[in-house]
């Protein structure tokens, strides 16, 4: 299509939007080369006659074409150029561009570059009212996939579990099931087949529960297909273990649904599973037919790793037919592909290391460019104002000059007084801080002396618990002093400091901390009791939950919903309700109840699979 006017340009954009919707509905939809010519013509017109926005759209159309054709190198080049333009970051297309760049980095194996892109993608998606991803989406899933691709299954599982909790808390059951499937895959990667099957079965059950759940992205047909994928994952483990009964109907069911929803990679994998199954059942002709189907589809949707597996299975089939020469040739071809993949991985790492465009630097450049753009807009706006009021300024200049001199003198005097007052306040706060620390240390010392004079174990334990409470208060006080008075506290950093400060004292235990309170800030007056509550909870976990364990996991969660905060604490320790009842008269637990009341909050506790504490305030 020729582009000779703005109307022609708008038609090209409308067509791209229609194609993009088709591509979003089915990722196997490939647009023809004729559209690239139209997109190139649109860019030529925009370069000569278009606005900055139209130039950005013209480049974005070309990027979409290459993304659709999975040309990662061109996507990376065009995307980086677009994202370096400040005005493009104010367009919703920037979210799709970041998505394409992230996907292309993933296909190239540039996982460290993905870690740079992900935070910007999340921020832009939120900025444009969750244009691509739903609100409960976080970078935990993408980070988990990066570690999964690096075969670091334990770290991948940790991130999948965080994302799963977010989906579960937001009642997104289908997405929760998807994360459970990913968690199962990490166990399978570690060859822990029992845990893998257990998680796959749980994911399948959750999919059943989500069938009637409204979801604008996944219809009932796709959910049914995903259940087939999960069941096939279980069947593939059975196949590895040599349990062949009832596997063929499972694979055939997944094959049919994958063709309906348009997932060729899954279809190829089904053919490969069926080929292996038929071979193990000594049905050589059927095994070869399935293998032919897999090979034919792989030629259309190329994947070297899958192709190597197909050829390896084909080699085994030919060997069963006593075609030794052909079998040997296929095995050599499979090995060659695997060797090439290793070489490509090495080259990929070198290419990523030498990539010219530094996206971290680009973010800084984008921020600086945004400031320059704001300054430019401000200057243009001021020029129009000056043109309109220049006459008034001439008349009032002398009066303003006199008032300005008086105001400057008054301002300087006020600044001087404010500085003196601020210095005095800072000195006073410094003195108060040290007096508090000294008083706490004095009380702790007195209690220590009293301990040596007591022979009753109950009195000694009570005094020891009081000393621990004083140390907790001292630590919280030290941290909040750093923030200052009448300010807000970054709870992510505050929580991490408190947890690490307590767990680090137990050098004989390895405790995994997971704190999720990003972007949550609260006033100092509320941070003090909340910090003390967390101190007591962590101390109780170390004292009662992990007293018989050398390893453990502590999860802390805080978010704001409308006019209230939700605080959750969880450990996987062995504390029981009886332990707590036995300690019901302890200073620490009484303090927690008092602090919850001070925050005007309500709390709940649970002892299923560890200790759980939830408070709303």
C-alpha positions in Angstrom: 0.0 0.0 0.0 1.3 3.4 -0.9 1.3 6.1 1.7 0.9 9.7 0.3 -1.2 11.4 3.0 -2.1 11.3 6.7 -5.3 9.4 5.8 -3.2 6.7 4.2 -0.9 6.7 7.3 -3.9 6.3 9.6 -5.2 3.4 7.6 -1.8 1.6 7.9 -1.9 2.1 11.7 -5.5 0.8 11.9 -4.5 -2.3 9.9 -1.5 -2.9 12.3 -3.8 -2.6 15.3 -6.1 -5.3 13.8 -3.2 -7.6 13.0 -1.8 -7.0 16.5 -5.1 -8.1 18.0 -5.1 -11.3 15.9 -1.5 -11.9 17.0 -2.4 -11.5 20.7 -5.3 -13.9 20.3 -3.1 -16.5 18.5 0.7 -16.2 18.7 1.1 -18.5 15.7 -0.5 -15.9 13.4 2.2 -14.8 10.9 1.6 -11.6 8.9 2.7 -11.5 5.2 5.7 -9.6 3.8 3.4 -7.2 2.0 2.6 -5.5 5.2 6.3 -4.7 5.8 6.3 -2.8 2.5 3.3 -0.8 3.7 5.0 -0.1 7.1 8.2 1.0 5.3 6.2 3.4 3.0 4.5 4.8 6.1 7.8 5.5 7.8 9.1 7.3 4.6 6.0 9.5 4.7 6.2 10.1 8.5 9.9 11.0 8.2 9.1 13.8 5.7 5.7 15.0 6.8 4.7 13.4 10.1 4.7 14.6 13.7 7.0 13.1 16.3 4.2 10.7 17.4 3.6 9.6 13.9 7.3 8.9 13.4 7.3 6.8 16.6 4.2 4.9 15.3 5.9 4.2 12.0 8.9 2.7 13.7 6.6 0.8 16.1 4.7 -0.8 13.1 8.0 -2.1 11.7 9.0 -3.4 15.1 5.7 -5.3 15.4 6.3 -7.0 12.0 9.8 -8.2 13.1 8.4 -9.3 16.5 5.7 -11.2 14.8 8.4 -13.0 12.7 10.6 -13.5 15.8 13.5 -11.6 14.3 15.1 -10.9 17.7 18.1 -8.9 16.4 16.0 -6.4 14.6 13.5 -6.1 17.5 16.3 -5.4 19.9 17.8 -2.7 17.6 14.4 -0.9 16.9 13.1 -1.2 20.4 16.2 0.3 22.0 16.1 3.2 19.5 12.4 3.8 20.3 12.8 3.6 24.1 15.6 6.2 24.0 13.0 8.8 22.8 11.4 10.5 25.8 8.1 11.2 24.0 7.7 7.6 23.1 7.7 6.7 26.8 4.5 8.7 27.0 2.8 6.5 24.5 1.0 3.2 25.4 2.9 1.5 22.6 6.0 1.7 24.8 4.6 -1.1 27.0 4.3 -3.5 24.0 7.7 -2.4 22.9 9.2 -3.3 26.2 7.3 -6.6 26.1 8.8 -7.4 22.7 12.3 -6.4 23.9 12.0 -8.6 26.9 10.8 -11.5 24.8 13.6 -11.0 22.3 16.2 -10.9 25.0 14.8 -14.1 26.3 14.9 -15.8 22.9 18.5 -14.7 22.5 19.3 -15.9 26.0 20.3 -12.4 27.2 18.9 -13.1 30.7 20.9 -10.3 32.4 19.4 -7.8 29.9 16.0 -9.1 30.8 16.6 -8.2 34.5 17.3 -4.6 33.3 14.1 -4.4 31.2 11.6 -6.0 33.6 11.3 -3.2 36.2 10.7 -0.7 33.5 8.1 -3.0 31.8 6.2 -3.3 35.1 6.3 0.4 35.7 5.1 1.3 32.2 2.4 -1.3 32.3 1.1 0.2 35.6 1.4 3.8 34.1 -0.9 2.9 31.2 -3.6 1.3 33.4 -2.2 -2.3 33.1 -2.2 -2.2 29.2 -0.6 -5.6 28.8 -0.4 -7.3 32.2 -3.0 -7.6 35.0 -2.5 -5.6 38.2 -1.4 -8.7 40.3 1.4 -9.4 37.8 4.9 -8.8 39.2 8.4 -9.5 37.9 8.7 -12.6 40.1 7.3 -14.8 37.3 9.8 -13.4 34.7 12.7 -13.7 37.1 11.6 -17.2 37.9 11.6 -18.1 34.2 15.1 -16.6 33.9 16.4 -18.9 36.6 14.5 -21.8 35.2 16.2 -21.3 31.8 19.5 -21.2 33.7 18.6 -24.5 35.3 18.7 -22.9 38.7 15.5 -24.6 39.7 15.5 -23.8 43.4 15.7 -20.0 42.8 13.2 -20.3 40.1 10.8 -22.0 42.4 11.2 -19.3 45.1 10.1 -16.6 42.6 7.2 -18.8 41.3 6.0 -19.3 44.8 6.0 -15.5 45.5 4.0 -14.9 42.3 1.6 -17.8 43.2 0.8 -16.2 46.5 0.0 -12.9 44.8 -2.4 -14.6 42.4 -3.9 -16.6 45.3 -4.4 -13.4 47.4 -6.1 -11.7 44.4 -8.4 -14.7 43.8 -6.9 -15.3 40.3 -7.3 -19.1 40.5 -6.3 -19.9 36.9 -3.1 -17.9 37.1 -2.5 -19.5 40.5 -2.8 -22.9 38.8 -0.3 -21.8 36.1 2.3 -20.9 38.8 1.7 -24.3 40.5 2.4 -26.0 37.2 5.7 -24.0 36.9 6.6 -25.0 40.5 6.0 -28.7 39.5 8.3 -28.2 36.5 11.1 -27.1 38.8 10.7 -30.3 40.8 10.8 -32.3 37.6 13.9 -30.4 36.6 15.5 -31.6 39.8 14.2 -35.2 39.1 12.1 -35.0 42.2 9.2 -36.8 40.5 7.1 -37.4 43.6 6.8 -33.7 44.5 6.4 -32.8 40.8 3.4 -35.1 40.4 1.9 -33.8 43.6 2.1 -30.2 42.4 0.9 -31.1 38.9 -2.2 -32.7 40.5 -2.8 -29.7 42.7 -2.6 -27.4 39.6 -5.1 -29.6 37.8 -7.5 -29.4 40.7 -7.2 -25.6 40.8 -7.9 -25.4 37.0 -11.2 -27.3 37.6 -12.2 -24.8 40.3 -11.4 -21.8 37.9 -13.5 -23.0 35.0 -16.3 -20.6 35.8 -14.0 -17.8 36.8 -14.3 -14.7 34.5 -11.0 -14.0 32.8 -10.6 -11.6 29.8 -7.5 -13.4 28.6 -8.3 -17.1 28.9 -11.6 -18.6 27.9 -13.0 -21.9 29.0 -11.6 -23.6 25.9 -8.0 -22.5 26.7 -8.5 -23.5 30.4 -9.5 -27.0 29.2 -6.4 -27.1 27.0 -4.2 -26.1 29.9 -5.6 -28.9 32.1 -4.7 -31.3 29.3 -1.1 -29.9 29.3 -0.9 -30.5 33.1 -2.2 -34.1 32.7 0.3 -34.6 29.9 3.1 -33.4 32.2 2.2 -36.1 34.6 2.0 -38.7 31.8 5.5 -37.7 30.6 6.9 -38.5 34.0 5.1 -41.8 34.0 6.6 -42.4 30.5 10.1 -41.7 31.9 9.4 -44.2 34.7 8.3 -46.9 32.3 4.6 -46.8 33.3 3.0 -47.1 29.8 -0.6 -47.9 30.6 -3.3 -45.3 29.8 -0.8 -42.7 28.5 -1.8 -42.6 24.9 -5.3 -41.1 25.5 -3.7 -38.3 27.6 -1.2 -37.4 24.9 -3.9 -37.5 22.2 -6.2 -35.3 24.2 -3.4 -32.7 24.6 -2.5 -33.0 20.9 -6.1 -32.1 19.8 -6.5 -29.1 22.2 -3.1 -27.7 21.3 -4.1 -27.7 17.6 -7.4 -26.0 18.5 -5.8 -23.1 20.5 -2.8 -22.8 18.2 0.3 -23.8 20.3 2.6 -25.6 17.8 5.4 -26.1 20.4 3.0 -28.2 22.5 1.8 -30.0 19.4 5.3 -31.0 18.5 6.0 -32.2 22.0 2.8 -34.4 21.9 3.9 -36.0 18.7 7.3 -36.7 20.3 5.8 -38.3 23.4 3.5 -40.4 21.3 6.4 -41.5 19.1 8.4 -42.6 22.2 5.4 -44.4 23.7 4.7 -46.3 20.4 8.4 -47.2 20.2 8.3 -48.6 23.8 5.2 -50.6 22.8 7.1 -52.0 19.8 4.7 -50.4 17.4 7.5 -49.2 15.1 5.4 -48.0 12.2 3.1 -45.9 14.4 6.2 -44.5 16.2 7.6 -43.4 12.8 4.3 -41.8 11.7 4.2 -39.7 14.9 7.9 -38.8 14.5 7.2 -37.7 10.9 4.5 -35.4 12.1 6.7 -33.9 14.7 9.6 -33.4 12.2 7.2 -31.8 9.6 5.8 -29.3 12.1 9.2 -28.5 13.5 10.4 -27.4 10.0 7.6 -24.8 10.0 8.2 -23.6 13.6 11.9 -24.1 14.0 13.3 -25.1 17.3 16.8 -26.7 17.2 16.6 -28.3 20.6 13.4 -30.0 19.8 14.7 -31.0 16.4 17.7 -32.7 18.1 15.3 -34.7 20.3 13.2 -35.7 17.3 16.2 -37.0 15.4 17.5 -38.9 18.4 14.1 -40.7 18.8 14.0 -41.3 15.0 17.5 -42.9 15.3 16.2 -45.3 17.9 13.2 -46.2 15.7 15.5 -46.9 12.7 17.7 -49.1 15.0 14.6 -51.1 15.9 14.1 -51.6 12.1 17.8 -52.8 11.8 18.6 -49.8 9.7 21.9 -49.3 11.5 23.6 -47.0 9.0 20.6 -44.6 8.8 20.3 -44.8 12.7 23.9 -43.9 13.1 23.6 -41.0 10.6 20.6 -39.6 12.5 22.4 -39.8 15.8 25.3 -37.9 14.4 23.0 -35.2 13.1 21.3 -35.0 16.5 24.7 -34.7 18.2 25.8 -32.0 15.7 22.8 -29.9 16.6 23.4 -30.3 20.3 27.1 -29.3 19.8 25.9 -26.3 17.8 23.5 -25.3 20.6 26.4 -25.4 23.0 28.5 -23.2 20.6 25.6 -20.8 20.2 25.2 -20.5 24.0 28.9 -19.7 24.3 28.6 -17.1 21.5 25.4 -15.8 23.0 27.2 -15.1 26.3 30.0 -13.3 24.5 27.5 -11.3 22.4 25.5 -10.3 25.5 28.7 -9.2 27.2 29.7 -7.1 24.3 26.3 -5.6 23.5 26.8 -2.0 22.6 23.6 -0.6 23.9 23.6 -0.5 27.7 20.0 -0.4 28.8 20.9 0.7 32.4 22.6 3.7 30.8 19.6 4.2 28.5 17.3 4.5 31.5 19.4 7.3 32.8 19.5 8.9 29.4 15.7 8.6 29.2 15.2 10.3 32.6 17.6 13.1 31.6 15.8 13.5 28.3 12.5 13.6 30.1 13.8 16.5 32.2 15.0 18.3 29.1 11.6 17.8 27.4 9.8 19.2 30.5 12.2 22.2 30.6 11.6 22.7 26.9 7.8 22.7 27.3 8.1 24.9 30.3 10.2 27.5 28.4 7.7 27.5 25.4 4.8 28.0 27.8 6.6 30.8 29.6 7.4 32.5 26.3 3.7 32.7 25.5 2.9 34.1 28.9 5.6 36.7 28.6 4.3 37.8 25.2 0.8 38.3 26.8 1.9 40.2 29.9 5.0 42.1 28.7 3.2 45.5 28.9 2.1 44.8 32.5 5.6 43.8 33.5 7.0 47.1 32.3 4.5 49.1 34.3 4.9 47.1 37.5 8.7 46.4 37.3 9.8 49.1 39.7 7.2 48.1 42.3 8.1 44.4 42.1 11.8 45.3 42.3 11.2 47.1 45.6 9.0 44.3 47.0 11.5 41.7 46.0 14.3 43.4 47.9 12.2 43.5 51.0 11.1 39.9 50.5 14.7 38.8 50.0 15.8 40.4 53.3 12.8 39.0 55.1 13.5 35.5 53.6 17.1 35.6 54.6 16.2 36.5 58.2 13.6 33.8 58.3 16.0 31.2 56.8 18.6 32.2 59.4 16.2 31.7 62.3 14.9 28.4 60.8 18.4 27.1 60.5 19.1 28.0 64.2 15.9 26.3 65.2 16.7 23.2 63.1 20.2 22.9 64.6 18.8 23.2 68.1 16.1 20.5 67.3 18.7 18.2 65.8 21.0 18.6 68.9 18.0 17.9 71.2 17.0 14.8 69.2 20.6 13.6 69.3 20.7 14.1 73.1 17.3 12.4 73.6 18.4 9.4 71.4 21.6 8.8 73.4 19.7 9.2 76.7 17.2 6.6 75.6 20.0 4.2 74.6 21.8 4.8 77.9 18.6 4.3 79.9 17.9 1.0 78.1 21.4 -0.2 78.6 21.2 0.7 82.3 18.0 -1.2 82.7 19.4 -4.1 80.9 22.5 -4.0 83.1 20.4 -3.9 86.3 18.4 -6.9 85.1 21.6 -8.7 84.3 22.9 -8.2 87.8 19.5 -9.4 89.2 19.7 -12.5 87.1 23.0 -13.6 88.8 21.3 -13.2 92.2 18.3 -15.3 91.4 18.0 -19.1 91.8 14.4 -19.5 90.6 14.5 -20.6 86.9 11.1 -19.0 86.2 12.2 -15.6 87.5 15.4 -15.9 85.5 13.5 -16.8 82.3 11.2 -13.8 82.8 14.1 -11.4 83.3 15.9 -12.9 80.2 12.7 -12.3 78.2 12.6 -8.7 79.4 16.2 -8.2 78.4 15.4 -9.5 74.9 12.5 -7.1 74.7 14.7 -4.2 75.7 17.2 -5.2 73.0 14.3 -5.3 70.5 13.1 -1.9 71.5 16.7 -0.6 71.3 17.1 -2.0 67.7 13.8 -0.5 66.5 14.6 2.8 68.1 18.1 2.9 66.4 16.6 2.3 63.0 13.8 4.8 63.3 16.2 7.4 64.6 17.9 7.2 61.2 14.6 8.1 59.5 14.1 11.1 61.7 10.9 12.5 63.3 7.6 13.4 61.5 8.5 11.4 58.4 7.6 8.3 56.6 9.4 4.9 56.6 10.3 2.6 53.7 8.9 -0.6 55.2 10.7 -2.9 52.8 14.1 -1.8 54.1 12.8 -1.5 57.7 11.5 -5.1 57.7 14.6 -6.5 56.1 16.9 -4.8 58.7 14.8 -6.0 61.6 14.6 -9.7 60.4 18.3 -9.8 59.5 19.2 -8.2 62.8 17.5 -11.0 64.8 18.2 -14.0 62.6 21.9 -13.1 62.3 22.2 -13.7 66.1 21.4 -17.4 65.5 24.5 -18.4 63.6 23.6 -22.1 64.0 20.4 -21.7 61.8 20.0 -21.0 58.1 16.8 -18.9 57.8 15.4 -17.8 54.4 13.8 -14.4 54.5 11.1 -13.3 52.0 9.9 -9.7 52.6 7.3 -8.3 50.2 6.4 -4.7 51.1 7.8 -2.8 48.1 6.6 0.8 47.7 4.8 0.7 51.1 5.6 3.6 53.3 3.9 4.5 56.6 4.4 7.3 59.2 7.0 6.8 61.9 4.3 6.8 64.6 2.8 3.6 63.1 6.2 2.1 62.1 7.3 1.9 65.7 4.6 -0.5 67.0 4.6 -2.4 63.7 8.4 -2.9 63.9 8.1 -4.1 67.5 5.4 -6.6 66.5 7.6 -8.0 63.8 10.5 -8.2 66.2 8.5 -10.2 68.6 7.1 -12.5 65.9 10.6 -13.2 64.5 12.0 -13.8 68.0 9.1 -16.2 68.8 9.8 -18.1 65.5 13.5 -18.4 66.3 12.7 -19.4 69.9 9.7 -21.8 69.4 9.3 -22.5 65.7 12.9 -23.3 64.8 14.1 -24.5 68.2 14.4 -28.0 66.8 15.3 -27.1 63.2 18.5 -25.8 61.5 16.7 -24.3 58.5 13.6 -22.4 58.1 11.6 -19.8 56.0 10.1 -16.6 57.2 7.7 -14.6 54.9 6.7 -11.0 55.7 4.0 -9.3 53.6 2.5 -5.7 53.9 0.3 -3.9 51.5 -2.3 -1.1 51.6 -5.9 -1.7 50.5 -8.0 1.4 50.4 -7.9 2.9 53.9 -6.3 0.1 55.7 -3.0 -1.9 55.8 -2.8 -5.7 55.7 0.2 -7.3 57.5 1.0 -11.0 57.2 3.7 -13.0 58.9 4.3 -16.7 58.2 7.0 -19.3 59.1 7.4 -23.0 58.4 8.5 -23.8 62.0 7.1 -26.4 64.4 5.5 -24.1 66.9 2.1 -25.3 68.1 -0.9 -23.6 69.7 0.0 -25.3 72.9 3.5 -23.6 72.8 1.7 -20.3 72.6 -0.8 -21.0 75.4 2.1 -22.1 77.6 3.7 -18.7 76.9 0.4 -16.7 77.2 1.7 -14.8 80.2 5.0 -13.9 78.5 5.9 -10.2 78.1 6.4 -10.6 74.4 3.0 -11.9 73.5 1.3 -9.5 75.8 3.2 -6.7 74.1 2.0 -7.9 70.7 -1.6 -7.7 71.8 -1.0 -4.2 73.3 0.7 -3.0 70.1 -2.1 -4.3 67.9 -4.6 -2.5 70.1 -2.4 0.7 69.8 -2.6 0.4 66.0 -6.4 0.0 66.3 -6.0 -3.3 64.5 -7.4 -6.8 64.5 -5.2 -9.9 64.5 -5.7 -13.6 63.6 -3.3 -16.5 64.1 -3.1 -20.0 62.7 -0.8 -23.0 63.2 -1.5 -25.0 60.1 1.8 -25.8 58.2 3.8 -23.4 60.5 2.8 -20.3 62.3 0.7 -17.6 60.6 -0.1 -14.1 61.9 -2.4 -11.7 60.1 -3.3 -8.2 61.2 -5.5 -5.5 59.6 -5.1 -1.9 60.8 
